[in-house]
Amino acid sequence: DDAEKKKLLVEEMAKPVGDKVTREELSHSSYWVPSFAPEHVVEKLAPPPKRPPSPNTQQPLRLKDLFPVNLQVDMDTLETQDKKYVCAVSGKQITFQNVVLLKKANVVILESVFNDLVKPSMVCPITSGKLKDKDIIRLVKPGSSFSAGGDVQASKYSHTIT
């Protein structure tokens, strides 16, 4: 008996509301009314790739393209959960500066240190070995929550009326 009452109530609520003009006006503001709800279309999802793509080249990642990186933890933050990392050469804390990865030594250094010490001689400050351009990887600077921290440009704001 209760199930039948619920079924009748649902059928009553699903009936069109008002005349054509009223329905058109209500459809803009009363999206929750069942007769204004869009129809659900079932889309078949494509299966995920067997190998994830590289964020740089969009080609499938290969194991030989990956290598370990030895990040040096700041000793002041060693006991905390939010660890900070330092430049392998200068010992300065890395926050939002540009950094460079030296593949031969597997270390991260600040780009300013790289430009001052490494780039003129192309000698690794850790291993004292010669560096080539392919041994240097410039890492992407992370974003910050500061509004002026990056190259974000506002395009155009258009107010929507509902």
VMD Tcl script that builds the backbone (N, CA, C; Angstrom):
set m [mol new atoms 486]
animate dup $m
set s [atomselect $m all]
$s set {name element resname resid chain x y z} {
  {N N ASP 1 A 0.835 -1.201 0.000}
  {CA C ASP 1 A 0.000 0.000 0.000}
  {C C ASP 1 A 0.880 1.265 0.000}
  {N N ASP 2 A 1.929 1.291 0.856}
  {CA C ASP 2 A 2.831 2.451 0.896}
  {C C ASP 2 A 3.627 2.561 -0.394}
  {N N ALA 3 A 4.030 1.430 -0.950}
  {CA C ALA 3 A 4.793 1.439 -2.196}
  {C C ALA 3 A 3.943 1.990 -3.333}
  {N N GLU 4 A 2.654 1.637 -3.340}
  {CA C GLU 4 A 1.760 2.125 -4.386}
  {C C GLU 4 A 1.536 3.630 -4.252}
  {N N LYS 5 A 1.431 4.123 -3.004}
  {CA C LYS 5 A 1.266 5.561 -2.773}
  {C C LYS 5 A 2.516 6.322 -3.237}
  {N N LYS 6 A 3.686 5.757 -2.956}
  {CA C LYS 6 A 4.933 6.402 -3.392}
  {C C LYS 6 A 5.019 6.440 -4.907}
  {N N LYS 7 A 4.613 5.354 -5.551}
  {CA C LYS 7 A 4.652 5.282 -7.006}
  {C C LYS 7 A 3.724 6.327 -7.620}
  {N N LEU 8 A 2.518 6.472 -7.059}
  {CA C LEU 8 A 1.574 7.484 -7.542}
  {C C LEU 8 A 2.111 8.884 -7.321}
  {N N LEU 9 A 2.744 9.109 -6.199}
  {CA C LEU 9 A 3.322 10.419 -5.882}
  {C C LEU 9 A 4.444 10.774 -6.866}
  {N N VAL 10 A 5.280 9.814 -7.182}
  {CA C VAL 10 A 6.360 10.036 -8.148}
  {C C VAL 10 A 5.791 10.328 -9.529}
  {N N GLU 11 A 4.766 9.584 -9.930}
  {CA C GLU 11 A 4.132 9.820 -11.230}
  {C C GLU 11 A 3.507 11.204 -11.274}
  {N N GLU 12 A 2.889 11.634 -10.186}
  {CA C GLU 12 A 2.262 12.960 -10.113}
  {C C GLU 12 A 3.316 14.064 -10.223}
  {N N MET 13 A 4.452 13.861 -9.554}
  {CA C MET 13 A 5.509 14.863 -9.580}
  {C C MET 13 A 6.200 14.920 -10.942}
  {N N ALA 14 A 6.171 13.834 -11.693}
  {CA C ALA 14 A 6.836 13.776 -12.988}
  {C C ALA 14 A 6.003 14.387 -14.108}
  {N N LYS 15 A 4.747 14.743 -13.855}
  {CA C LYS 15 A 3.892 15.344 -14.870}
  {C C LYS 15 A 4.415 16.738 -15.211}
  {N N PRO 16 A 4.211 17.186 -16.453}
  {CA C PRO 16 A 4.643 18.530 -16.847}
  {C C PRO 16 A 3.979 19.602 -15.989}
  {N N VAL 17 A 4.701 20.682 -15.749}
  {CA C VAL 17 A 4.214 21.763 -14.894}
  {C C VAL 17 A 3.731 22.909 -15.772}
  {N N GLY 18 A 2.490 23.398 -15.553}
  {CA C GLY 18 A 1.983 24.587 -16.235}
  {C C GLY 18 A 1.849 24.431 -17.732}
  {N N ASP 19 A 1.610 25.579 -18.404}
  {CA C ASP 19 A 1.509 25.566 -19.866}
  {C C ASP 19 A 2.894 25.749 -20.482}
  {N N LYS 20 A 2.960 25.856 -21.816}
  {CA C LYS 20 A 4.252 25.884 -22.510}
  {C C LYS 20 A 5.095 27.101 -22.101}
  {N N VAL 21 A 4.471 28.267 -21.973}
  {CA C VAL 21 A 5.204 29.487 -21.615}
  {C C VAL 21 A 5.722 29.382 -20.184}
  {N N THR 22 A 4.895 28.918 -19.282}
  {CA C THR 22 A 5.299 28.775 -17.882}
  {C C THR 22 A 6.428 27.766 -17.752}
  {N N ARG 23 A 6.324 26.647 -18.493}
  {CA C ARG 23 A 7.376 25.630 -18.441}
  {C C ARG 23 A 8.702 26.206 -18.935}
  {N N GLU 24 A 8.653 26.995 -20.010}
  {CA C GLU 24 A 9.880 27.597 -20.552}
  {C C GLU 24 A 10.522 28.531 -19.521}
  {N N GLU 25 A 9.729 29.333 -18.843}
  {CA C GLU 25 A 10.251 30.252 -17.828}
  {C C GLU 25 A 10.786 29.485 -16.624}
  {N N LEU 26 A 10.066 28.461 -16.200}
  {CA C LEU 26 A 10.479 27.691 -15.029}
  {C C LEU 26 A 11.718 26.840 -15.299}
  {N N SER 27 A 11.903 26.422 -16.554}
  {CA C SER 27 A 13.039 25.549 -16.849}
  {C C SER 27 A 14.372 26.252 -16.611}
  {N N HIS 28 A 14.400 27.580 -16.681}
  {CA C HIS 28 A 15.641 28.324 -16.444}
  {C C HIS 28 A 15.982 28.412 -14.956}
  {N N SER 29 A 14.971 28.474 -14.122}
  {CA C SER 29 A 15.238 28.670 -12.698}
  {C C SER 29 A 14.937 27.453 -11.833}
  {N N SER 30 A 14.131 26.539 -12.305}
  {CA C SER 30 A 13.717 25.392 -11.496}
  {C C SER 30 A 14.266 24.101 -12.074}
  {N N TYR 31 A 15.570 23.994 -12.097}
  {CA C TYR 31 A 16.221 22.834 -12.705}
  {C C TYR 31 A 15.964 21.536 -11.938}
  {N N TRP 32 A 15.504 21.635 -10.712}
  {CA C TRP 32 A 15.308 20.440 -9.890}
  {C C TRP 32 A 13.992 19.720 -10.195}
  {N N VAL 33 A 13.096 20.355 -10.930}
  {CA C VAL 33 A 11.829 19.729 -11.278}
  {C C VAL 33 A 12.134 18.579 -12.235}
  {N N PRO 34 A 11.614 17.378 -11.966}
  {CA C PRO 34 A 11.975 16.209 -12.770}
  {C C PRO 34 A 11.742 16.371 -14.269}
  {N N SER 35 A 10.702 17.099 -14.684}
  {CA C SER 35 A 10.434 17.229 -16.117}
  {C C SER 35 A 11.453 18.133 -16.818}
  {N N PHE 36 A 12.228 18.933 -16.057}
  {CA C PHE 36 A 13.246 19.789 -16.643}
  {C C PHE 36 A 14.637 19.150 -16.601}
  {N N ALA 37 A 14.756 18.026 -15.961}
  {CA C ALA 37 A 16.067 17.382 -15.834}
  {C C ALA 37 A 16.496 16.813 -17.183}
  {N N PRO 38 A 17.773 16.924 -17.512}
  {CA C PRO 38 A 18.227 16.353 -18.787}
  {C C PRO 38 A 18.211 14.831 -18.729}
  {N N GLU 39 A 18.099 14.230 -19.896}
  {CA C GLU 39 A 18.119 12.780 -19.982}
  {C C GLU 39 A 19.538 12.277 -19.787}
  {N N HIS 40 A 19.672 11.194 -19.101}
  {CA C HIS 40 A 20.990 10.606 -18.861}
  {C C HIS 40 A 21.419 9.793 -20.073}
  {N N VAL 41 A 22.604 10.079 -20.563}
  {CA C VAL 41 A 23.152 9.345 -21.692}
  {C C VAL 41 A 24.319 8.511 -21.182}
  {N N VAL 42 A 24.244 7.224 -21.396}
  {CA C VAL 42 A 25.291 6.330 -20.930}
  {C C VAL 42 A 26.424 6.341 -21.958}
  {N N GLU 43 A 27.614 6.745 -21.495}
  {CA C GLU 43 A 28.778 6.770 -22.378}
  {C C GLU 43 A 29.738 5.672 -21.964}
  {N N LYS 44 A 30.230 4.966 -22.944}
  {CA C LYS 44 A 31.189 3.909 -22.650}
  {C C LYS 44 A 32.574 4.554 -22.542}
  {N N LEU 45 A 33.233 4.328 -21.416}
  {CA C LEU 45 A 34.549 4.885 -21.193}
  {C C LEU 45 A 35.601 4.048 -21.900}
  {N N ALA 46 A 36.580 4.739 -22.438}
  {CA C ALA 46 A 37.694 4.037 -23.078}
  {C C ALA 46 A 38.571 3.418 -21.994}
  {N N PRO 47 A 39.119 2.256 -22.228}
  {CA C PRO 47 A 39.972 1.650 -21.209}
  {C C PRO 47 A 41.240 2.491 -21.008}
  {N N PRO 48 A 41.766 2.517 -19.801}
  {CA C PRO 48 A 42.973 3.310 -19.563}
  {C C PRO 48 A 44.167 2.716 -20.307}
  {N N PRO 49 A 45.177 3.530 -20.606}
  {CA C PRO 49 A 46.337 3.003 -21.333}
  {C C PRO 49 A 47.126 2.031 -20.460}
  {N N LYS 50 A 47.805 1.087 -21.112}
  {CA C LYS 50 A 48.589 0.108 -20.355}
  {C C LYS 50 A 49.790 0.769 -19.693}
  {N N ARG 51 A 50.343 1.778 -20.362}
  {CA C ARG 51 A 51.447 2.553 -19.787}
  {C C ARG 51 A 51.031 4.014 -19.742}
  {N N PRO 52 A 51.204 4.693 -18.619}
  {CA C PRO 52 A 50.797 6.097 -18.537}
  {C C PRO 52 A 51.658 6.960 -19.451}
  {N N PRO 53 A 51.091 8.053 -19.972}
  {CA C PRO 53 A 51.870 8.901 -20.866}
  {C C PRO 53 A 52.817 9.819 -20.107}
  {N N SER 54 A 53.892 10.204 -20.770}
  {CA C SER 54 A 54.830 11.174 -20.207}
  {C C SER 54 A 54.153 12.535 -20.177}
  {N N PRO 55 A 54.284 13.299 -19.097}
  {CA C PRO 55 A 53.662 14.624 -19.059}
  {C C PRO 55 A 54.295 15.593 -20.053}
  {N N ASN 56 A 55.521 15.334 -20.500}
  {CA C ASN 56 A 56.201 16.237 -21.432}
  {C C ASN 56 A 55.918 15.886 -22.880}
  {N N THR 57 A 56.082 14.637 -23.257}
  {CA C THR 57 A 55.982 14.234 -24.660}
  {C C THR 57 A 54.666 13.557 -25.002}
  {N N GLN 58 A 53.895 13.151 -24.023}
  {CA C GLN 58 A 52.644 12.403 -24.191}
  {C C GLN 58 A 52.866 11.018 -24.798}
  {N N GLN 59 A 54.111 10.590 -24.902}
  {CA C GLN 59 A 54.433 9.239 -25.351}
  {C C GLN 59 A 54.367 8.304 -24.137}
  {N N PRO 60 A 54.114 7.017 -24.331}
  {CA C PRO 60 A 54.089 6.105 -23.184}
  {C C PRO 60 A 55.432 6.107 -22.450}
  {N N LEU 61 A 55.356 6.124 -21.116}
  {CA C LEU 61 A 56.578 6.102 -20.307}
  {C C LEU 61 A 57.273 4.758 -20.439}
  {N N ARG 62 A 58.590 4.819 -20.462}
  {CA C ARG 62 A 59.392 3.602 -20.494}
  {C C ARG 62 A 60.224 3.577 -19.219}
  {N N LEU 63 A 60.513 2.408 -18.730}
  {CA C LEU 63 A 61.267 2.278 -17.494}
  {C C LEU 63 A 62.668 2.860 -17.626}
  {N N LYS 64 A 63.253 2.756 -18.814}
  {CA C LYS 64 A 64.603 3.283 -18.983}
  {C C LYS 64 A 64.620 4.820 -19.013}
  {N N ASP 65 A 63.452 5.454 -19.175}
  {CA C ASP 65 A 63.374 6.910 -19.134}
  {C C ASP 65 A 63.311 7.442 -17.712}
  {N N LEU 66 A 63.029 6.579 -16.751}
  {CA C LEU 66 A 62.927 6.993 -15.353}
  {C C LEU 66 A 64.261 6.784 -14.645}
  {N N PHE 67 A 64.554 7.651 -13.690}
  {CA C PHE 67 A 65.792 7.509 -12.919}
  {C C PHE 67 A 65.565 8.073 -11.528}
  {N N PRO 68 A 66.340 7.619 -10.549}
  {CA C PRO 68 A 66.142 8.085 -9.173}
  {C C PRO 68 A 66.691 9.500 -8.983}
  {N N VAL 69 A 66.124 10.215 -8.025}
  {CA C VAL 69 A 66.590 11.552 -7.669}
  {C C VAL 69 A 66.835 11.565 -6.170}
  {N N ASN 70 A 68.023 11.981 -5.773}
  {CA C ASN 70 A 68.369 12.059 -4.351}
  {C C ASN 70 A 68.098 13.471 -3.849}
  {N N LEU 71 A 66.961 13.654 -3.199}
  {CA C LEU 71 A 66.613 14.957 -2.636}
  {C C LEU 71 A 67.178 15.045 -1.221}
  {N N GLN 72 A 67.814 16.156 -0.915}
  {CA C GLN 72 A 68.379 16.347 0.418}
  {C C GLN 72 A 67.375 17.082 1.290}
  {N N VAL 73 A 67.023 16.472 2.426}
  {CA C VAL 73 A 66.031 17.034 3.330}
  {C C VAL 73 A 66.696 18.086 4.208}
  {N N ASP 74 A 65.984 19.196 4.416}
  {CA C ASP 74 A 66.459 20.243 5.322}
  {C C ASP 74 A 66.461 19.676 6.739}
  {N N MET 75 A 67.584 19.755 7.418}
  {CA C MET 75 A 67.715 19.155 8.760}
  {C C MET 75 A 66.766 19.795 9.774}
  {N N ASP 76 A 66.376 21.062 9.561}
  {CA C ASP 76 A 65.447 21.722 10.481}
  {C C ASP 76 A 64.050 21.120 10.397}
  {N N THR 77 A 63.708 20.521 9.260}
  {CA C THR 77 A 62.372 19.952 9.075}
  {C C THR 77 A 62.395 18.427 9.080}
  {N N LEU 78 A 63.488 17.837 9.508}
  {CA C LEU 78 A 63.643 16.384 9.467}
  {C C LEU 78 A 62.618 15.665 10.342}
  {N N GLU 79 A 62.311 16.229 11.489}
  {CA C GLU 79 A 61.385 15.591 12.442}
  {C C GLU 79 A 59.924 15.940 12.183}
  {N N THR 80 A 59.634 16.835 11.241}
  {CA C THR 80 A 58.250 17.240 10.991}
  {C C THR 80 A 57.661 16.422 9.848}
  {N N GLN 81 A 56.339 16.479 9.736}
  {CA C GLN 81 A 55.673 15.772 8.641}
  {C C GLN 81 A 55.854 16.512 7.317}
  {N N ASP 82 A 55.915 17.832 7.385}
  {CA C ASP 82 A 56.052 18.656 6.184}
  {C C ASP 82 A 57.526 18.939 5.939}
  {N N LYS 83 A 58.197 17.989 5.299}
  {CA C LYS 83 A 59.635 18.119 5.075}
  {C C LYS 83 A 59.919 19.114 3.956}
  {N N LYS 84 A 61.008 19.866 4.120}
  {CA C LYS 84 A 61.478 20.796 3.093}
  {C C LYS 84 A 62.785 20.255 2.550}
  {N N TYR 85 A 63.097 20.617 1.317}
  {CA C TYR 85 A 64.303 20.115 0.666}
  {C C TYR 85 A 65.247 21.262 0.362}
  {N N VAL 86 A 66.551 20.948 0.286}
  {CA C VAL 86 A 67.567 21.972 0.084}
  {C C VAL 86 A 68.364 21.679 -1.186}
  {N N CYS 87 A 69.013 22.723 -1.692}
  {CA C CYS 87 A 69.902 22.607 -2.846}
  {C C CYS 87 A 71.096 21.756 -2.439}
  {N N ALA 88 A 71.515 20.837 -3.305}
  {CA C ALA 88 A 72.614 19.919 -2.993}
  {C C ALA 88 A 73.952 20.641 -2.916}
  {N N VAL 89 A 74.084 21.807 -3.538}
  {CA C VAL 89 A 75.358 22.527 -3.542}
  {C C VAL 89 A 75.378 23.629 -2.500}
  {N N SER 90 A 74.380 24.516 -2.517}
  {CA C SER 90 A 74.396 25.681 -1.626}
  {C C SER 90 A 73.778 25.406 -0.262}
  {N N GLY 91 A 72.907 24.412 -0.166}
  {CA C GLY 91 A 72.235 24.123 1.101}
  {C C GLY 91 A 71.062 25.047 1.371}
  {N N LYS 92 A 70.682 25.905 0.402}
  {CA C LYS 92 A 69.535 26.800 0.571}
  {C C LYS 92 A 68.249 26.008 0.375}
  {N N GLN 93 A 67.233 26.374 1.145}
  {CA C GLN 93 A 65.957 25.675 1.069}
  {C C GLN 93 A 65.274 25.969 -0.270}
  {N N ILE 94 A 64.731 24.940 -0.887}
  {CA C ILE 94 A 64.022 25.087 -2.154}
  {C C ILE 94 A 62.540 25.281 -1.843}
  {N N THR 95 A 62.018 26.440 -2.242}
  {CA C THR 95 A 60.592 26.699 -2.031}
  {C C THR 95 A 59.912 26.843 -3.387}
  {N N PHE 96 A 59.930 28.043 -3.962}
  {CA C PHE 96 A 59.290 28.261 -5.260}
  {C C PHE 96 A 60.280 28.780 -6.286}
  {N N GLN 97 A 61.570 28.497 -6.086}
  {CA C GLN 97 A 62.574 28.913 -7.052}
  {C C GLN 97 A 62.626 27.910 -8.209}
  {N N ASN 98 A 63.239 28.346 -9.289}
  {CA C ASN 98 A 63.481 27.427 -10.404}
  {C C ASN 98 A 64.635 26.509 -10.018}
  {N N VAL 99 A 64.508 25.230 -10.362}
  {CA C VAL 99 A 65.546 24.261 -10.005}
  {C C VAL 99 A 65.967 23.458 -11.229}
  {N N VAL 100 A 67.165 22.881 -11.126}
  {CA C VAL 100 A 67.746 22.083 -12.199}
  {C C VAL 100 A 68.129 20.730 -11.631}
  {N N LEU 101 A 67.883 19.682 -12.396}
  {CA C LEU 101 A 68.258 18.328 -12.006}
  {C C LEU 101 A 69.503 17.936 -12.785}
  {N N LEU 102 A 70.537 17.502 -12.092}
  {CA C LEU 102 A 71.746 16.994 -12.742}
  {C C LEU 102 A 71.637 15.479 -12.780}
  {N N LYS 103 A 71.455 14.915 -13.967}
  {CA C LYS 103 A 71.212 13.479 -14.105}
  {C C LYS 103 A 72.397 12.629 -13.669}
  {N N LYS 104 A 73.618 13.095 -13.921}
  {CA C LYS 104 A 74.788 12.273 -13.574}
  {C C LYS 104 A 74.923 12.088 -12.064}
  {N N ALA 105 A 74.571 13.116 -11.287}
  {CA C ALA 105 A 74.684 13.023 -9.835}
  {C C ALA 105 A 73.342 12.723 -9.173}
  {N N ASN 106 A 72.246 12.788 -9.955}
  {CA C ASN 106 A 70.889 12.569 -9.437}
  {C C ASN 106 A 70.542 13.528 -8.303}
  {N N VAL 107 A 70.953 14.786 -8.416}
  {CA C VAL 107 A 70.664 15.785 -7.389}
  {C C VAL 107 A 69.955 16.980 -8.016}
  {N N VAL 108 A 69.268 17.734 -7.156}
  {CA C VAL 108 A 68.552 18.931 -7.567}
  {C C VAL 108 A 69.289 20.135 -6.993}
  {N N ILE 109 A 69.571 21.133 -7.859}
  {CA C ILE 109 A 70.209 22.363 -7.393}
  {C C ILE 109 A 69.397 23.557 -7.888}
  {N N LEU 110 A 69.560 24.682 -7.212}
  {CA C LEU 110 A 68.873 25.896 -7.624}
  {C C LEU 110 A 69.404 26.354 -8.976}
  {N N GLU 111 A 68.530 26.931 -9.777}
  {CA C GLU 111 A 68.955 27.383 -11.106}
  {C C GLU 111 A 69.968 28.517 -11.010}
  {N N SER 112 A 69.853 29.367 -9.982}
  {CA C SER 112 A 70.830 30.444 -9.808}
  {C C SER 112 A 72.220 29.868 -9.520}
  {N N VAL 113 A 72.295 28.806 -8.725}
  {CA C VAL 113 A 73.573 28.142 -8.445}
  {C C VAL 113 A 74.095 27.487 -9.717}
  {N N PHE 114 A 73.199 26.884 -10.474}
  {CA C PHE 114 A 73.592 26.262 -11.744}
  {C C PHE 114 A 74.189 27.294 -12.694}
  {N N ASN 115 A 73.532 28.454 -12.835}
  {CA C ASN 115 A 74.009 29.491 -13.754}
  {C C ASN 115 A 75.354 30.067 -13.308}
  {N N ASP 116 A 75.573 30.164 -11.987}
  {CA C ASP 116 A 76.819 30.755 -11.478}
  {C C ASP 116 A 77.976 29.763 -11.474}
  {N N LEU 117 A 77.720 28.513 -11.066}
  {CA C LEU 117 A 78.816 27.566 -10.858}
  {C C LEU 117 A 78.979 26.524 -11.968}
  {N N VAL 118 A 77.900 25.976 -12.424}
  {CA C VAL 118 A 77.976 24.817 -13.318}
  {C C VAL 118 A 78.001 25.218 -14.788}
  {N N LYS 119 A 77.135 26.118 -15.195}
  {CA C LYS 119 A 76.973 26.439 -16.606}
  {C C LYS 119 A 78.259 26.947 -17.277}
  {N N PRO 120 A 79.053 27.815 -16.631}
  {CA C PRO 120 A 80.270 28.284 -17.315}
  {C C PRO 120 A 81.270 27.166 -17.621}
  {N N SER 121 A 81.442 26.221 -16.713}
  {CA C SER 121 A 82.458 25.179 -16.902}
  {C C SER 121 A 81.873 23.846 -17.356}
  {N N MET 122 A 80.541 23.656 -17.183}
  {CA C MET 122 A 79.855 22.395 -17.482}
  {C C MET 122 A 80.520 21.211 -16.776}
  {N N VAL 123 A 80.936 21.429 -15.527}
  {CA C VAL 123 A 81.503 20.380 -14.678}
  {C C VAL 123 A 80.555 20.195 -13.500}
  {N N CYS 124 A 80.217 18.951 -13.200}
  {CA C CYS 124 A 79.308 18.648 -12.088}
  {C C CYS 124 A 79.993 18.977 -10.770}
  {N N PRO 125 A 79.359 19.777 -9.901}
  {CA C PRO 125 A 79.973 20.114 -8.616}
  {C C PRO 125 A 79.970 18.946 -7.630}
  {N N ILE 126 A 79.212 17.910 -7.870}
  {CA C ILE 126 A 79.125 16.764 -6.961}
  {C C ILE 126 A 80.128 15.683 -7.373}
  {N N THR 127 A 80.105 15.304 -8.661}
  {CA C THR 127 A 80.947 14.192 -9.119}
  {C C THR 127 A 82.217 14.652 -9.835}
  {N N SER 128 A 82.340 15.923 -10.136}
  {CA C SER 128 A 83.456 16.516 -10.882}
  {C C SER 128 A 83.587 15.964 -12.294}
  {N N GLY 129 A 82.515 15.396 -12.805}
  {CA C GLY 129 A 82.515 14.878 -14.174}
  {C C GLY 129 A 81.992 15.923 -15.140}
  {N N LYS 130 A 82.357 15.787 -16.417}
  {CA C LYS 130 A 81.874 16.694 -17.449}
  {C C LYS 130 A 80.375 16.476 -17.678}
  {N N LEU 131 A 79.657 17.579 -17.893}
  {CA C LEU 131 A 78.225 17.520 -18.144}
  {C C LEU 131 A 77.930 17.881 -19.596}
  {N N LYS 132 A 76.898 17.255 -20.144}
  {CA C LYS 132 A 76.385 17.597 -21.467}
  {C C LYS 132 A 74.999 18.204 -21.278}
  {N N ASP 133 A 74.473 18.792 -22.335}
  {CA C ASP 133 A 73.141 19.401 -22.247}
  {C C ASP 133 A 72.062 18.376 -21.906}
  {N N LYS 134 A 72.235 17.127 -22.349}
  {CA C LYS 134 A 71.227 16.097 -22.065}
  {C C LYS 134 A 71.260 15.653 -20.594}
  {N N ASP 135 A 72.334 16.006 -19.846}
  {CA C ASP 135 A 72.436 15.657 -18.431}
  {C C ASP 135 A 71.757 16.683 -17.527}
  {N N ILE 136 A 71.234 17.742 -18.101}
  {CA C ILE 136 A 70.631 18.831 -17.329}
  {C C ILE 136 A 69.145 18.890 -17.655}
  {N N ILE 137 A 68.335 18.801 -16.622}
  {CA C ILE 137 A 66.882 18.874 -16.795}
  {C C ILE 137 A 66.362 20.014 -15.934}
  {N N ARG 138 A 65.724 20.979 -16.586}
  {CA C ARG 138 A 65.107 22.089 -15.845}
  {C C ARG 138 A 63.731 21.623 -15.373}
  {N N LEU 139 A 63.509 21.659 -14.068}
  {CA C LEU 139 A 62.239 21.202 -13.517}
  {C C LEU 139 A 61.239 22.353 -13.518}
  {N N VAL 140 A 59.976 22.013 -13.661}
  {CA C VAL 140 A 58.920 23.009 -13.709}
  {C C VAL 140 A 58.693 23.556 -12.314}
  {N N LYS 141 A 58.584 24.868 -12.222}
  {CA C LYS 141 A 58.360 25.525 -10.938}
  {C C LYS 141 A 56.955 25.203 -10.448}
  {N N PRO 142 A 56.812 24.835 -9.182}
  {CA C PRO 142 A 55.476 24.517 -8.676}
  {C C PRO 142 A 54.634 25.770 -8.522}
  {N N GLY 143 A 53.335 25.599 -8.524}
  {CA C GLY 143 A 52.440 26.727 -8.320}
  {C C GLY 143 A 52.309 27.040 -6.839}
  {N N SER 144 A 51.944 28.256 -6.550}
  {CA C SER 144 A 51.708 28.645 -5.166}
  {C C SER 144 A 50.295 29.190 -5.066}
  {N N SER 145 A 49.830 29.404 -3.873}
  {CA C SER 145 A 48.491 29.961 -3.698}
  {C C SER 145 A 48.520 31.476 -3.724}
  {N N PHE 146 A 49.690 32.071 -3.903}
  {CA C PHE 146 A 49.815 33.515 -3.975}
  {C C PHE 146 A 49.299 33.989 -5.332}
  {N N SER 147 A 48.476 35.019 -5.338}
  {CA C SER 147 A 47.808 35.432 -6.571}
  {C C SER 147 A 48.765 35.931 -7.644}
  {N N ALA 148 A 49.908 36.494 -7.269}
  {CA C ALA 148 A 50.844 37.008 -8.273}
  {C C ALA 148 A 51.982 36.035 -8.520}
  {N N GLY 149 A 51.849 34.780 -8.105}
  {CA C GLY 149 A 52.937 33.817 -8.241}
  {C C GLY 149 A 52.815 32.986 -9.491}
  {N N GLY 150 A 53.053 33.572 -10.639}
  {CA C GLY 150 A 53.005 32.805 -11.881}
  {C C GLY 150 A 52.640 33.681 -13.048}
  {N N ASP 151 A 52.436 33.068 -14.187}
  {CA C ASP 151 A 52.132 33.790 -15.409}
  {C C ASP 151 A 50.660 33.692 -15.777}
  {N N VAL 152 A 49.770 33.706 -14.803}
  {CA C VAL 152 A 48.353 33.568 -15.067}
  {C C VAL 152 A 47.793 34.917 -15.506}
  {N N GLN 153 A 47.060 34.921 -16.603}
  {CA C GLN 153 A 46.439 36.134 -17.115}
  {C C GLN 153 A 44.929 35.921 -17.159}
  {N N ALA 154 A 44.174 36.878 -16.620}
  {CA C ALA 154 A 42.722 36.804 -16.690}
  {C C ALA 154 A 42.297 37.166 -18.098}
  {N N SER 155 A 41.362 36.431 -18.654}
  {CA C SER 155 A 40.931 36.742 -20.019}
  {C C SER 155 A 39.748 37.704 -19.985}
  {N N LYS 156 A 38.584 37.242 -19.650}
  {CA C LYS 156 A 37.415 38.102 -19.616}
  {C C LYS 156 A 36.408 37.491 -18.661}
  {N N TYR 157 A 35.823 38.328 -17.825}
  {CA C TYR 157 A 34.801 37.858 -16.908}
  {C C TYR 157 A 33.453 38.211 -17.473}
  {N N SER 158 A 32.585 37.244 -17.590}
  {CA C SER 158 A 31.221 37.522 -18.036}
  {C C SER 158 A 30.270 36.991 -16.976}
  {N N HIS 159 A 29.476 37.872 -16.455}
  {CA C HIS 159 A 28.543 37.524 -15.388}
  {C C HIS 159 A 27.392 36.708 -15.976}
  {N N THR 160 A 27.061 35.621 -15.323}
  {CA C THR 160 A 25.944 34.779 -15.782}
  {C C THR 160 A 24.732 35.041 -14.924}
  {N N ILE 161 A 23.608 35.180 -15.574}
  {CA C ILE 161 A 22.363 35.430 -14.853}
  {C C ILE 161 A 21.547 34.150 -14.863}
  {N N THR 162 A 21.133 33.720 -13.669}
  {CA C THR 162 A 20.320 32.506 -13.599}
  {C C THR 162 A 18.933 32.816 -13.174}
}
mol reanalyze $m
mol bondsrecalc $m
mol representation Tube
mol addrep $m
